[in-house]
Amino acid sequence: MTVPLAKQIIKTLLKKYPAPECALHHETPWQLLVATILSAQCTDKRVNMVTPALFKKFTSVKDFAEAAQEDVETAIHSTGFYRNKAKNIIACARALLERHNGKIPETLEELTALPGVGRKTGSVILGTAFGKAEGIVVDTHVMRLSKRMGFTRHTDAAKIEQDLMKTVDKKHWITFSHLLILHGRERCPARKPDCANCEIGQLCPRILH
C-alpha cells in the first residue's frame, strides 16, 4: 500500500507532469535497451544526441551483433566508458539472437541474464517498453529524492529499491520513478535545489525541518 506521503507526492507531481515518461528517445524495445546501457554515467541528453546516428548506422539487433567493436566505440565515444558499453551492446545483441530470436524478453530474470543488463536496466525496459512493473528504477535522481523525502536511509540502490517497493503501491512503481526523475532534474538537483518554488515543498522533511 502506498504510504500517505508517497501517495500525496505522486498526486501533486502528476499535476505538474501529467504524462511522465522515459526521457531516452527510442522507437523499439531494442533501441531503448541500447540507450539505457549508454546512459550509465552519462546524461540522457547526451545519449539522445548519439543514438540517432547510431541507429541509422546499425538498424537492427543483427547489425549490432555483427558489428566491429571499434565501429560501435566510435559511434558512442562521447557517452563515456565506450569500450565496455560497446562490448556489452554487441554481446547483448548476440545473446538475444541466440536465446530469444532477436526479441527482447519480457521478464526481469531473462533480461538480467543478458550481458550488460542489470536490474535497473531491466526495470526500465519492462516498465517503459512493456508497461510491466517488476521493480522501481533507482537512478541518481530517485536515490537523492527518496533520501530527501525520508523514504530511505540507505545509499545502496538495491536497498533503496526495496524500501520504495514497500512504500509505493505496485501500480505506481513505473510512474513514481518517472516523476522523481523529472522533478529531480527540474526542481531538486543535487546542488542548490529550488526549495522556494518546489511543488512538493510542503511535504518535504528537508524543508519542514
TORKOL-4160 file (C-alpha; in steps of 0.2 Angstrom, whole numbers, padded with zeros to 4 digits, m for minus):
209
<pt num="1" X="0000" Y="0000" Z="0000"/>
<pt num="2" X="0006" Y="0017" Z="m0004"/>
<pt num="3" X="0010" Y="0027" Z="0012"/>
<pt num="4" X="0001" Y="0044" Z="0013"/>
<pt num="5" X="0017" Y="0054" Z="0010"/>
<pt num="6" X="0021" Y="0045" Z="m0006"/>
<pt num="7" X="0003" Y="0045" Z="m0012"/>
<pt num="8" X="0002" Y="0064" Z="m0010"/>
<pt num="9" X="0019" Y="0067" Z="m0019"/>
<pt num="10" X="0013" Y="0056" Z="m0034"/>
<pt num="11" X="m0004" Y="0066" Z="m0034"/>
<pt num="12" X="0005" Y="0083" Z="m0033"/>
<pt num="13" X="0018" Y="0079" Z="m0046"/>
<pt num="14" X="0006" Y="0072" Z="m0058"/>
<pt num="15" X="m0002" Y="0089" Z="m0059"/>
<pt num="16" X="0015" Y="0096" Z="m0065"/>
<pt num="17" X="0020" Y="0081" Z="m0076"/>
<pt num="18" X="0003" Y="0074" Z="m0082"/>
<pt num="19" X="0011" Y="0061" Z="m0094"/>
<pt num="20" X="0028" Y="0056" Z="m0086"/>
<pt num="21" X="0038" Y="0045" Z="m0097"/>
<pt num="22" X="0056" Y="0039" Z="m0100"/>
<pt num="23" X="0067" Y="0053" Z="m0107"/>
<pt num="24" X="0078" Y="0042" Z="m0118"/>
<pt num="25" X="0072" Y="0043" Z="m0136"/>
<pt num="26" X="0068" Y="0026" Z="m0144"/>
<pt num="27" X="0057" Y="0018" Z="m0157"/>
<pt num="28" X="0059" Y="0000" Z="m0151"/>
<pt num="29" X="0062" Y="m0010" Z="m0136"/>
<pt num="30" X="0080" Y="m0014" Z="m0143"/>
<pt num="31" X="0084" Y="0004" Z="m0145"/>
<pt num="32" X="0078" Y="0008" Z="m0128"/>
<pt num="33" X="0089" Y="m0006" Z="m0121"/>
<pt num="34" X="0104" Y="0001" Z="m0130"/>
<pt num="35" X="0100" Y="0019" Z="m0125"/>
<pt num="36" X="0099" Y="0013" Z="m0107"/>
<pt num="37" X="0116" Y="0004" Z="m0107"/>
<pt num="38" X="0123" Y="0020" Z="m0114"/>
<pt num="39" X="0115" Y="0031" Z="m0101"/>
<pt num="40" X="0126" Y="0023" Z="m0087"/>
<pt num="41" X="0137" Y="0038" Z="m0080"/>
<pt num="42" X="0130" Y="0049" Z="m0094"/>
<pt num="43" X="0116" Y="0061" Z="m0096"/>
<pt num="44" X="0100" Y="0056" Z="m0106"/>
<pt num="45" X="0103" Y="0072" Z="m0116"/>
<pt num="46" X="0120" Y="0066" Z="m0122"/>
<pt num="47" X="0113" Y="0049" Z="m0126"/>
<pt num="48" X="0099" Y="0057" Z="m0136"/>
<pt num="49" X="0112" Y="0066" Z="m0146"/>
<pt num="50" X="0121" Y="0050" Z="m0150"/>
<pt num="51" X="0108" Y="0037" Z="m0154"/>
<pt num="52" X="0100" Y="0044" Z="m0170"/>
<pt num="53" X="0116" Y="0042" Z="m0180"/>
<pt num="54" X="0120" Y="0026" Z="m0170"/>
<pt num="55" X="0103" Y="0018" Z="m0175"/>
<pt num="56" X="0105" Y="0024" Z="m0193"/>
<pt num="57" X="0121" Y="0015" Z="m0195"/>
<pt num="58" X="0116" Y="m0001" Z="m0185"/>
<pt num="59" X="0097" Y="m0003" Z="m0189"/>
<pt num="60" X="0094" Y="m0020" Z="m0181"/>
<pt num="61" X="0099" Y="m0032" Z="m0167"/>
<pt num="62" X="0108" Y="m0042" Z="m0181"/>
<pt num="63" X="0118" Y="m0027" Z="m0186"/>
<pt num="64" X="0124" Y="m0024" Z="m0169"/>
<pt num="65" X="0128" Y="m0042" Z="m0167"/>
<pt num="66" X="0139" Y="m0042" Z="m0182"/>
<pt num="67" X="0147" Y="m0025" Z="m0179"/>
<pt num="68" X="0165" Y="m0022" Z="m0176"/>
<pt num="69" X="0168" Y="m0016" Z="m0159"/>
<pt num="70" X="0179" Y="m0002" Z="m0165"/>
<pt num="71" X="0164" Y="0005" Z="m0175"/>
<pt num="72" X="0152" Y="0004" Z="m0161"/>
<pt num="73" X="0165" Y="0013" Z="m0150"/>
<pt num="74" X="0167" Y="0027" Z="m0162"/>
<pt num="75" X="0149" Y="0030" Z="m0163"/>
<pt num="76" X="0146" Y="0030" Z="m0144"/>
<pt num="77" X="0163" Y="0038" Z="m0139"/>
<pt num="78" X="0155" Y="0054" Z="m0131"/>
<pt num="79" X="0144" Y="0044" Z="m0119"/>
<pt num="80" X="0160" Y="0038" Z="m0109"/>
<pt num="81" X="0166" Y="0021" Z="m0104"/>
<pt num="82" X="0163" Y="0017" Z="m0123"/>
<pt num="83" X="0174" Y="0002" Z="m0124"/>
<pt num="84" X="0164" Y="m0008" Z="m0110"/>
<pt num="85" X="0147" Y="m0001" Z="m0117"/>
<pt num="86" X="0151" Y="m0006" Z="m0135"/>
<pt num="87" X="0157" Y="m0024" Z="m0129"/>
<pt num="88" X="0141" Y="m0026" Z="m0119"/>
<pt num="89" X="0129" Y="m0020" Z="m0133"/>
<pt num="90" X="0137" Y="m0032" Z="m0145"/>
<pt num="91" X="0137" Y="m0046" Z="m0133"/>
<pt num="92" X="0119" Y="m0042" Z="m0128"/>
<pt num="93" X="0114" Y="m0042" Z="m0147"/>
<pt num="94" X="0122" Y="m0059" Z="m0150"/>
<pt num="95" X="0114" Y="m0066" Z="m0134"/>
<pt num="96" X="0097" Y="m0060" Z="m0140"/>
<pt num="97" X="0099" Y="m0068" Z="m0157"/>
<pt num="98" X="0105" Y="m0085" Z="m0149"/>
<pt num="99" X="0092" Y="m0086" Z="m0135"/>
<pt num="100" X="0077" Y="m0076" Z="m0140"/>
<pt num="101" X="0077" Y="m0075" Z="m0159"/>
<pt num="102" X="0082" Y="m0057" Z="m0158"/>
<pt num="103" X="0067" Y="m0052" Z="m0147"/>
<pt num="104" X="0068" Y="m0043" Z="m0131"/>
<pt num="105" X="0062" Y="m0054" Z="m0117"/>
<pt num="106" X="0048" Y="m0048" Z="m0105"/>
<pt num="107" X="0054" Y="m0055" Z="m0089"/>
<pt num="108" X="0067" Y="m0047" Z="m0077"/>
<pt num="109" X="0075" Y="m0064" Z="m0075"/>
<pt num="110" X="0078" Y="m0066" Z="m0093"/>
<pt num="111" X="0083" Y="m0048" Z="m0096"/>
<pt num="112" X="0096" Y="m0048" Z="m0082"/>
<pt num="113" X="0104" Y="m0064" Z="m0089"/>
<pt num="114" X="0109" Y="m0053" Z="m0104"/>
<pt num="115" X="0127" Y="m0045" Z="m0105"/>
<pt num="116" X="0127" Y="m0028" Z="m0098"/>
<pt num="117" X="0109" Y="m0028" Z="m0091"/>
<pt num="118" X="0107" Y="m0026" Z="m0073"/>
<pt num="119" X="0091" Y="m0024" Z="m0063"/>
<pt num="120" X="0089" Y="m0006" Z="m0066"/>
<pt num="121" X="0091" Y="m0008" Z="m0085"/>
<pt num="122" X="0079" Y="m0022" Z="m0084"/>
<pt num="123" X="0066" Y="m0012" Z="m0075"/>
<pt num="124" X="0067" Y="0002" Z="m0087"/>
<pt num="125" X="0064" Y="m0010" Z="m0102"/>
<pt num="126" X="0050" Y="m0019" Z="m0093"/>
<pt num="127" X="0041" Y="m0003" Z="m0087"/>
<pt num="128" X="0044" Y="0008" Z="m0102"/>
<pt num="129" X="0043" Y="m0004" Z="m0117"/>
<pt num="130" X="0030" Y="m0016" Z="m0110"/>
<pt num="131" X="0021" Y="m0007" Z="m0096"/>
<pt num="132" X="0027" Y="m0021" Z="m0083"/>
<pt num="133" X="0031" Y="m0016" Z="m0065"/>
<pt num="134" X="0044" Y="m0028" Z="m0059"/>
<pt num="135" X="0054" Y="m0016" Z="m0049"/>
<pt num="136" X="0057" Y="0003" Z="m0046"/>
<pt num="137" X="0070" Y="0011" Z="m0056"/>
<pt num="138" X="0083" Y="0019" Z="m0044"/>
<pt num="139" X="0094" Y="0031" Z="m0053"/>
<pt num="140" X="0103" Y="0046" Z="m0045"/>
<pt num="141" X="0088" Y="0057" Z="m0045"/>
<pt num="142" X="0077" Y="0044" Z="m0037"/>
<pt num="143" X="0090" Y="0040" Z="m0025"/>
<pt num="144" X="0093" Y="0058" Z="m0020"/>
<pt num="145" X="0074" Y="0062" Z="m0018"/>
<pt num="146" X="0070" Y="0046" Z="m0009"/>
<pt num="147" X="0083" Y="0051" Z="0004"/>
<pt num="148" X="0077" Y="0069" Z="0005"/>
<pt num="149" X="0059" Y="0064" Z="0007"/>
<pt num="150" X="0063" Y="0052" Z="0021"/>
<pt num="151" X="0058" Y="0036" Z="0011"/>
<pt num="152" X="0075" Y="0028" Z="0014"/>
<pt num="153" X="0091" Y="0030" Z="0024"/>
<pt num="154" X="0101" Y="0018" Z="0013"/>
<pt num="155" X="0114" Y="0023" Z="m0001"/>
<pt num="156" X="0114" Y="0006" Z="m0010"/>
<pt num="157" X="0102" Y="0006" Z="m0025"/>
<pt num="158" X="0096" Y="m0011" Z="m0021"/>
<pt num="159" X="0091" Y="m0007" Z="m0003"/>
<pt num="160" X="0083" Y="0009" Z="m0008"/>
<pt num="161" X="0073" Y="0000" Z="m0021"/>
<pt num="162" X="0067" Y="m0012" Z="m0008"/>
<pt num="163" X="0062" Y="0002" Z="0004"/>
<pt num="164" X="0052" Y="0010" Z="m0010"/>
<pt num="165" X="0044" Y="m0006" Z="m0016"/>
<pt num="166" X="0037" Y="m0006" Z="0002"/>
<pt num="167" X="0032" Y="0012" Z="0002"/>
<pt num="168" X="0024" Y="0014" Z="m0015"/>
<pt num="169" X="0009" Y="0003" Z="m0022"/>
<pt num="170" X="0015" Y="m0008" Z="m0036"/>
<pt num="171" X="0003" Y="0000" Z="m0048"/>
<pt num="172" X="0013" Y="0017" Z="m0046"/>
<pt num="173" X="0030" Y="0010" Z="m0047"/>
<pt num="174" X="0033" Y="0015" Z="m0065"/>
<pt num="175" X="0025" Y="0032" Z="m0064"/>
<pt num="176" X="0034" Y="0035" Z="m0047"/>
<pt num="177" X="0051" Y="0033" Z="m0055"/>
<pt num="178" X="0047" Y="0044" Z="m0070"/>
<pt num="179" X="0040" Y="0058" Z="m0058"/>
<pt num="180" X="0055" Y="0058" Z="m0047"/>
<pt num="181" X="0067" Y="0059" Z="m0061"/>
<pt num="182" X="0058" Y="0073" Z="m0069"/>
<pt num="183" X="0057" Y="0083" Z="m0053"/>
<pt num="184" X="0075" Y="0079" Z="m0049"/>
<pt num="185" X="0081" Y="0087" Z="m0065"/>
<pt num="186" X="0070" Y="0102" Z="m0065"/>
<pt num="187" X="0067" Y="0107" Z="m0047"/>
<pt num="188" X="0078" Y="0096" Z="m0035"/>
<pt num="189" X="0095" Y="0094" Z="m0042"/>
<pt num="190" X="0110" Y="0088" Z="m0031"/>
<pt num="191" X="0116" Y="0106" Z="m0029"/>
<pt num="192" X="0105" Y="0121" Z="m0025"/>
<pt num="193" X="0088" Y="0113" Z="m0025"/>
<pt num="194" X="0075" Y="0126" Z="m0029"/>
<pt num="195" X="0065" Y="0123" Z="m0012"/>
<pt num="196" X="0057" Y="0140" Z="m0013"/>
<pt num="197" X="0047" Y="0135" Z="m0029"/>
<pt num="198" X="0046" Y="0117" Z="m0026"/>
<pt num="199" X="0029" Y="0109" Z="m0029"/>
<pt num="200" X="0030" Y="0096" Z="m0015"/>
<pt num="201" X="0039" Y="0108" Z="m0003"/>
<pt num="202" X="0025" Y="0107" Z="0009"/>
<pt num="203" X="0028" Y="0088" Z="0010"/>
<pt num="204" X="0047" Y="0088" Z="0011"/>
<pt num="205" X="0055" Y="0084" Z="0028"/>
<pt num="206" X="0071" Y="0093" Z="0021"/>
<pt num="207" X="0061" Y="0110" Z="0021"/>
<pt num="208" X="0049" Y="0107" Z="0035"/>
<pt num="209" X="0063" Y="0103" Z="0047"/>
